[in-house]
Amino acid sequence: MTLPDTHRAIDAVWRIESAKVIAGLARMVGDIGQAEDLAQDALVIALEKWPETGVPDNPGAWLMATAKHRAIDLLRRQKLLERKHEQLGHELDSMQESALPDLDAAIDDDIGDDLLRLVFTACHPVLSTDAQVALTLRLLGGLTTDEIARAFLVPEATIAQRIVRAKRTLAESKVPFEVPRGSELAPRLASVLGVIYLIFNEGYSATAGDDWMRPALCEDALRLGRILAELAPGEPEVHGLVALMEIQASRVRARVGPGGEPVLLLDQDRSRWDYVLIRRGLDALARAEALGGAAGPYAMQAAIAACHARARSGDETEWERIASLYDTLARLTPSPVIELNRAVAVSFARGPVAALEIVDALRSEPSLERYHLLPSVRGDLLAKLGREGEARAELERAASLTRNARERALLRARAAALGS
């Protein structure tokens, strides 16, 4: 294997195995930042040795063993230092090895529990949402600081600072490396799911930049969601989120035209949808429903996505069922954005007049003041009602608000198509 091939293999191994290595180390040393440093040390050793010796048959186990030995050395040094302070005047050599914890056994516990702890720690509410996203992608997604920065179109130094501050905050706040229990679980799980879905949405509809989508972020979020579903199989909303992401991701190839331009849902070539992902999504939705999670917000959004996935064409879409699901979702989790999405469904199911009433009620909502999709949806509804001048003005306003170049071009083209 050539040197570039070996480095590519190491990069692939790191993406797959790094979260498990860091999780196991974090339980040993009780500090995520220190755990990541130890894992990185093992990666450096791999980069030095594997080009000469070849990639091991079980590279993940090799990384784990190498990092574990470095962690044991670290803990032994720390233990000796503590004992030195406690027993001034005693010889360090008199310490018995039996006084040390069984460190080899400590790293070999169920790795699934460790990964679950890592997920909840990276998404701890003591951190800002931006910090949670950056740390989750770094620790669980295996992304480099540069890759995260490029994905979110911010300077690499900004992401590096977020990650350093996040690890420092967790350490200073003495956040326990554990899965929350009892009444603390539900809100913490909601935070974890929210971070994963935020990552997915940024990949599915990029908020800024020159690309309509960033599929790699969708893939990272899906991988995190699938891991979480295996680690928490009894949580229906986890399966609901996975179902939603699987079905949404099935459209990725059809959402972009030959020149990179956006292709909206009803204009997509459905033969380009990934029906393997759709099947996986429907299966995940069935798991959520079987666990009694049909009424959860992610499962309900997945049910809406499933209506689109099952329709062979836009004309066959069950718009009345989608509108009804949005009615329920809006009552369950009131949100201006959900209400705007409900208006779109209502426009197809019950007509543009009913939908425009919903949208106009949102125009005074402060949180939507700079939200480009509000004038975009309103412009579409006005166009359907023949009010082309007003529609064009709304679409031009939407174009001025979006920070995504591809979306801006699409909105301007739609405005121009309405004439002067």
N, C-alpha and C positions, 0 to 999 in steps of 0.2 A: 504494500500500500504506500503510495507517495505521501510526502509530507502534507500537501494540501488536503488529500483525501483523509488523512489521519485527523487533521484539525477539524474538518467537517464532521467526521464521526464523533469527535470529542464534543463539538458544539451540539450535535443531536442528542448525545447521551446526557449532557448537562441539562438540556431543555426538559428531558423526560425525568431525570433522576434528582435534580437539584432540590426540589421541594421536599422529597422524602428524606434526603440527607440533612437538610437544614432543620426539618421538623424533629428528627431524632436527636440531633445535636442540641436543639433548643431545650428539649426536655432534660438533657444531661446537664447543661451549663446554666439554664434558667435565664438566658439573655439572647434575644433574637439577633441582635447586632453581632455579638460574639459568635453565635452559631453560624451566621453567614460568613464571617471572616474565616472560621475553621473550614467551612465547606469550600471557600475560595482557595484556601491553602491546598486542599486536596486536588482541586482543579489545576492549580499551578504545577503540582507534582506530576499529574497526569500528562500535562502538556510537555513536561520535560522527559518523562519516561516512555510514554506510549509510542512516540515516533520511532524509538529504538527497539522496544520489546513487542510492539503490536498492541492492538486494543484487546483487553482481556475478554474471555468468553462471557463473563458476567460483569460488565463495566460498572453497573450500579452498585453491586456489592463491593467492588474494589474501591470505589469512591467512598462508600460508607465506612469500610474498614480503615482506610487511610485517615479519614477525618476523625473517626472514633479514637484512634490511637493518639492523634494530636490533642483531642479533647481530654483524654485520660491524662496525658502529660501535663496539660494545663491545670486540670483539677488537682492533680497531685502536688504541683507547685503551689497552688493556692492553699491546699490543705496544710502543707508544710509551713507556709508563711503564717497561717492562722495559729498553728500549734506553737510556732516560735514565739509569737506574741503572748500566747496563753501560758507558756511554760518557760519563761526566761530563766536562763541558767542551765537548762537541760540540753543535752546534745541532740541535734536533729536526727542523728543516726540511731538514736534509741527508739524512735517511733516504729511501731509494729505495722507491717503491711496490712494486717488484719483490721487495723483501725480505719482503713480507707473503705469507702462504699464499694459494693460490687458493681464497678463501672461497666464491665463487659456485659453483665446481665442487663444493666439499665438501658443500654442502647438497643437491646434485642426484643423489647416489648412490642406490642402490636403497633405497627407503623401506621395503620389506618387511624388510630386514636391520635397519634402525633400530628398527622396531617390535618385532622379536624381541629385540633388545638391551634395549629398554625393559621388556619383560615380565620378562626374567631379572633386571634390575637392581631393579625394584620388588619382586620376590620374593626378594631376596638373603637368605641365611640369617643375615647379620649383624643383620637386623631381626627383631623379634618377630613372631609370626603376626598379632597385632592390627595392628601397623604395616604389615605386608605387605598385608593386606586393605584398610586405609584408603588406602594409597598406590596400590594397583592400581586401586581404584575411582575415585580422583581423577585419576590420569594416563591410564589406559586406558579407564575407563568414562565419563569426562567429567562425573562427579557433583560437585556442590558439597559443601563441608564440611557444610552444613546437611542436605543430602539423605542423606549417609552417616550422620550422627548420628541422623536420624529413622529410617532403615532399621534401625539396630542398637540403637535406644532408649537412647542414651547422650547426655550433654550435648554440644552443639556444641563447646564449649571443649575437651572431652576429645579429640574427633577432630582438632581444629585442632592441639593439642599433639602428638598422635601423628604427624601429617603433618610438622610442622615438625621434630620430633626425628628422624623417619625420614630426611628429606632431609639434616639435619645429620650424622647418623650415616654415611650413604653418602659424604658429602663428606669427613668426618674420617677415615674408614676407607680413603679413596682407592679405593673400589670401582670397578673398570674398567667402562666402558660397552661390554660385549661379551657374546657368547654363549659360555658355557663349552664347552670342547672335551675330547675324550678321556674319561678316567675321571671327570671332574668333571661331565659332562653329565647322566648318569642321575639322580644324587641331586638336582641342581638342577632338572631337569625335573619330578621327582616333587613338589618343593616348589611349583613353579608350578601344576601340576595340582591339588594339594591346596588351594591358596588359591582357585582358581576354583571348585572343588567346594564348598568351605566357604561361599563367597558364594551359590552356588546353593542349598545345603541350608538356609541361613538364610531364603531366600525361600520355599522349598518347605514347610518346617515351622518357623515362627518359634519361637525358643526362649522368647520372652517377649512380653508386651504383650497387646493386645486382639484382634489379628487372627490367624487360623489360618495365613494365608499372606501373603507380600509379593511378589506376582508381578513387580514391577519388578526386584527383585534377581535373580530367575530369568532375566529377559530380559537383564540386564547380564552375568550369568555365561555365558549361552548365546552372547551376542555375542563375549565374550572368547574362549570356547572355539572358536568358528567362525574367528575371526581367527587363533588359534594353529594350528588345523588347516591353514589355508592357508599359514602361514609355516613350518610343520614337517610337510609332507605325508608324510614317510617315517617318522614316529614313530607306531607303532600305538596306543600308549596315549592319545595325544592324540585319535585318532578314537574310541577306546573311551570316553573321558570325554564327548566330544560326543554319541555315540550314547546313552549313559546319560541325559544331561541332556535331549536331544531327546525321548526316550520318556517320561521322568518329566514333562516340561513339557506333554506332550500331555494330561495328566489335570487340568490346573489348573482348568479351568472346572467339572469334575465333582466336585472335591474340596471345594467349598463349597456349602452349601445356600442357600435363598432368604434366610434371616436371618443368613447369615454363619457358620452352624454347620458344623463339620467333617463330611465324608462320607467314611467309610472305604472302602478299595479295593473290597471285595466288595459294598458297598451302592451303588456309583456307577452312574449312568446312562451306559453306555458309548457311547451315541449322541452324548454331549456331548464325547467325546474328540476331539482334533484329529488326524485321520488323516494329514494332511500332515506334521505333526511326527513321527508314528510312522514314516512312510515315510522321512523324512530320517534318523531314528535307525537304522532297519534298514539303510539304505545306508551310514551311517557305521560301523556294526558290521561290515558286509561288508568295508569298506576295512581295518578293523583286522585282521580275520581273514586277508585276502589278504596283509597285510604280516607275517603270522606272529605276530600279537598276541592270538590267541584266549585265551591263558592269562594275560593281564595282568589285574590286579584290577579295573580299570575296565571292560575289555571283558567280563569275566565277570559283573560286576554288570549290564552292559547286556544280556547274554544272558538273565539272569534277568528283567529288565524286559521283554525281548522276548517271553518266554513269556506274561506277563500281557497284553501288547499284542495278541498273536495270538489270545487266547482271546475268543470272542464272548460268553461269560458266565463268572461265577465257577466254575460247575460244570464248564466245559470246560477249566479251567486245568490245565496239566501239572505237578501238584504234585510228583510223583516226580522229574521232570527238574529242577525248581527245587531240591528238596532235595539232589539229586545235585550240582548246580552249587555249592550252598552247602557241601557236604562238601568239594569240591575247593578252593573259595575259602578255607575255614577252614584247610586244610592249607597253602595258598599264602601267605596273610597272616593268621596267627593273631591274633584280636582278640576281646575279650569281646562287643563290639557285633555283630560278624559272627556269633559263636556264638549270640547271642540271636535274631538274624534267622533263623539256621538252624533254631532251635527252632520258630519259627512255621511254616516250611515243612514241617518234620518232623511237626508236629501235623496238618497236612492230608494229608500223604502216608502217614504211618505210625501216626498216632493220638496222642492227648493224653498217654498214659502215657509213651511214648518221649520226647516233647517235654519233659514235666515233669522227667524225669531230667536233661536238658541244662540246663534253667533252674535247677533246685535246685543244680546244681554251680557255678552262677555267683553264688549268693547270698553267698558269702564273698569275692567279687572286690572289692577296695577301690575300683577305679575306677568300679564300678557302684553304690556305696553310696547315692548321691543321684540315680541315674539313674531317672527316673520310669517309663521303659518296661519295666524289669525287673519291678516289681510289677504293671504293667499286663498284660504278657504272662502272668505267672503267674496273675493273677486270671482271665483268659480260660480258661486251661487247667483251673484248678480248677472253674470253672463248667461246663465240658464234662464233667467227671468227677462232677458233682452235688454237689460240696463247696461249697455256696453261701455259707455263713457265712465260710469262709476266703477265698473269692473276693471277697466284698464288702469284707472287711478289706484285701485287697491293692489293690483298685481305689480305695478311699478313701485308702490310703497313696500311691498313684500320683498322685491328685488333689492331695494335699498337697505333693508334690514338684515338680510342673510349675509353671513361671512363666508359662505361656500361659493366658490367661483362657478362651479358647474350648475348649482341650483340657481344662482343669479342669472346666468345665461338662459336657463329654461324659463324662468319667470318673465324675463324681458321678452323672449320670443312669444310667450303666450299673450302678453300684453299687446305686442305689435300685431299679432294675428287678429285682434279685435278691431283693427283699423283706427283711423283718427277721428 
